[in-house]
């Protein structure tokens, strides 16, 4: 009596509650959107395998990545009978403070001074001393300090290509090469992982030998990068995990490199392969240089190479292809 009945919810109250619920849902969605890539990065970072590789030499301008493709044998991949671990793929990726990024393939048979061992083929440094000796050798050859070392097992290339559903590759002649297992009909074809790996390793049936192989290796990596950057991948979390698992599971990096550094590497790689980037080899003086009892090596042009590496470092090269076999 005299008391007032409890008031029911007003339309305004309903709107307030609905607004709070909408804000809560939006907040949860935002948290999920943010948490997924952050969690993915943390997971991926924990899967990286690290090795002591860097020399500790004073830094040079820009950021320099040494990329190596390693073959420890026993992976079911045929080749030319060489025993023990080695690297057939050696690339230097440099992002200067200004100017074009450059992706430079170093032929595995490049004649180089191996620290504490004397002159020999470049990939011998890896066979003799693994990543640390390869890093020191490349630094002595180029004058650039390696900031990040990234090594991928050859078997990993196969897994990555299969994880993204294959890549389109092009070669303008037929190949049937037993050593690399590449069978190819002239033209462009979508290659699965096994074929892409053979495509990047074949050299005995290539008229340009190691130089041609380096060109195809850059083509394979460029095709993988382009397809992995497909925005549609962002909407497929399962595919993201499969791709990262295939890629990171085959990577070995230096002691200070993390997943964020690999992201920066990917951006530099895309820049180098874009219209404003630089790709190719150092200037070559003699592709069949035979000093002493080392056998056939690739000699960089002793007059042009020093300035070439300075221009890479300082971003002074013009965009486009560089190097290659010397012109007759």
Secondary structure, DSSP 8 states (H G I E B T S, - for coil): ----------HHHHHHHHHHHHHHHHHHHHHHHHHHHHHHHHHHHHH-EEE---------SSEEEEEEEEE-S-SS---S---S-EEEEEEEEEE-SSS--EEEE--TTBEEEETTTEEEETTHHHHHHHHHHHHHHHHHHHS---SEEEEEEHHHHHHHHHHTT-EEEEESS-EEETTTTEEE-SEEEEE-HHHHHHHHH--TT-TTHHHHHHHHHHHHHHHHHHHHT-GGGGG-HHHHHHHHHHHHTTEEEETT--HHHHHHHHHHHHHHHSTT-EEEEEEEEEEEE--TTS-SEEEE-TTTHHHHHHHHHHT-S-SEEEEES---
